[in-house]
Amino acid sequence: MSLFEDYHPLKGKMFQILKPEGTLQRNLHPPFSDQDTFNLYQKMLFIRLADQRALMLQRQGRMGTYAPIWGQEACQVGSASVLQKGDWVFPAFRELGAALMMGIPLKTVFLYWMGNEEGSRAPEGINVLPVSIPVGTHPLHAVGVGWAAKLKGDPIVTMAYFGDGATSKGDFHEAMNFAGVFKTPTIFFCQNNQFAISVPRKIQTASQTIAQKAIAYGMDGIQVDGNDLFAVFAATKEAAEKARTGRGSTLIEGVTYRFGPHTTADDPTKYRKDEEIETWKPLDPMVRLKLYLEEKGLWNDEIEQRLTEEAQKEIDQVVKDAEAVPVPEVEDIFKYVYAEMTPQLKEQMEYLKGSL
Ligand SMILES: Cc1ncc(C[n+]2csc(CCOP(=O)(O)OP(=O)(O)O)c2C)c(N)n1
């Protein structure tokens, strides 16, 4: 039986390999070697530190705004590490981890949140689309690119990342329907982090799970423990193999939790209690992986300290480099929407320039 049959959404089971205590589910094994586990944990550590730094930079007035990934590292590292050169990623706005895994430089991510347009430019050959602030619009783009690749006979995967909130958008359903009918090589990766800003998952949809929405569109769906790197990787790998061999799309629901605010403009104390956060803390994707590695003698405090220091140094340099890039001109915000600026845009530009 395939993983998708085993964990068919109507069976009501969530796929998990690594338990929160850092031990494996009976009869299940990590989908990669110990060395890979070590390397991916190191990536997650770097991502968490870079995420914390971004938050600090914003609080110091050195970054415009920021959407923290804190808690969602396994979802992004586990899924993006399945992808290969030539595959495409369509991110929402919280995908620091996926972006770095795909080879987007941290400096580029920081420039984006510093309000510099250069932050939307992926290096040549890295197929990661710019951040999509409009919620849920980009799964359609993933399906379109996937369909084009299919017509051309390219065995690639297109991966769209989005949140539970995005599944309420019409665009999501159009994308799922098209992908189901045309069997596009698309992975719909929903990071169900329990909230869409202040709206909790339970009133986002009356469906029991997000994964089960796949059934209506005639594609496979699976709910995975999004805080389990192994399960996320294994499910995404199977979805990617399916996509590359013309067997269509998959909806993966990664069950996770956003530990931080929605963005730096949000105050989560207005809509959730500290006790709720405390119940999720033991489920942290990094805690269980660290326990697992420690148990195998592959990780200890000394390694953690050394790699943390190395990562912090690297991040220090990235901050320096990003801050050395000249701040864009105010006019840049207005110049590129139309060949010629409309009177309204001109008026807005003059207003903004006058108020600086
Ligand atoms: C089309 C659209 N509607 C509303 C918003 C405002 N908005 C920004 S993020 C967000 C919630 C998104 O929640 P979810 O899709 O679950 O992703 P998460 O933020 O949890 O990662 C909303 C409503 C927007 N950016 N775009």
The ligand as an SDF file (V2000), in Angstrom:
LIG
                    3D

 26 27  0  0  0  0  0  0  0  0999 V2000
   -6.1940   38.4220   -0.6280 C   0  0  0  0  0  0  0  0  0  0  0  0
   -5.7700   38.8140    0.7430 C   0  0  0  0  0  0  0  0  0  0  0  0
   -6.6960   38.9030    1.7180 N   0  0  0  0  0  0  0  0  0  0  0  0
   -6.3240   39.2590    2.9760 C   0  0  0  0  0  0  0  0  0  0  0  0
   -5.0140   39.5510    3.2600 C   0  0  0  0  0  0  0  0  0  0  0  0
   -4.5890   39.9160    4.6760 C   0  0  0  0  0  0  0  0  0  0  0  0
   -3.8800   38.7800    5.2530 N   0  0  0  0  0  0  0  0  0  0  0  0
   -2.5450   38.7100    5.2500 C   0  0  0  0  0  0  0  0  0  0  0  0
   -1.9810   37.2760    5.8930 S   0  0  0  0  0  0  0  0  0  0  0  0
   -3.5390   36.7430    6.2370 C   0  0  0  0  0  0  0  0  0  0  0  0
   -3.7620   35.4130    6.8970 C   0  0  0  0  0  0  0  0  0  0  0  0
   -3.1280   34.2880    6.1630 C   0  0  0  0  0  0  0  0  0  0  0  0
   -3.2860   33.1150    6.9040 O   0  0  0  0  0  0  0  0  0  0  0  0
   -2.7380   31.7490    6.3940 P   0  0  0  0  0  0  0  0  0  0  0  0
   -3.0650   31.5680    4.9490 O   0  0  0  0  0  0  0  0  0  0  0  0
   -3.2140   30.7080    7.3240 O   0  0  0  0  0  0  0  0  0  0  0  0
   -1.1460   31.8970    6.4790 O   0  0  0  0  0  0  0  0  0  0  0  0
   -0.2540   32.1970    7.7550 P   0  0  0  0  0  0  0  0  0  0  0  0
   -0.1980   33.6840    7.8970 O   0  0  0  0  0  0  0  0  0  0  0  0
   -0.8650   31.5490    8.9210 O   0  0  0  0  0  0  0  0  0  0  0  0
    1.1030   31.6660    7.4180 O   0  0  0  0  0  0  0  0  0  0  0  0
   -4.4870   37.6790    5.8260 C   0  0  0  0  0  0  0  0  0  0  0  0
   -5.9420   37.5140    5.9690 C   0  0  0  0  0  0  0  0  0  0  0  0
   -4.0750   39.4590    2.2020 C   0  0  0  0  0  0  0  0  0  0  0  0
   -2.7740   39.6960    2.3770 N   0  0  0  0  0  0  0  0  0  0  0  0
   -4.4770   39.0660    0.9650 N   0  0  0  0  0  0  0  0  0  0  0  0
  1  2  1  0
  2  3  1  0
  2 26  2  0
  3  4  2  0
  4  5  1  0
  5  6  1  0
  5 24  2  0
  6  7  1  0
  7  8  2  0
  7 22  1  0
  8  9  1  0
  9 10  1  0
 10 11  1  0
 10 22  2  0
 11 12  1  0
 12 13  1  0
 13 14  1  0
 14 15  2  0
 14 16  1  0
 14 17  1  0
 17 18  1  0
 18 19  2  0
 18 20  1  0
 18 21  1  0
 22 23  1  0
 24 25  1  0
 24 26  1  0
M  CHG  1   7   1
M  END
$$$$
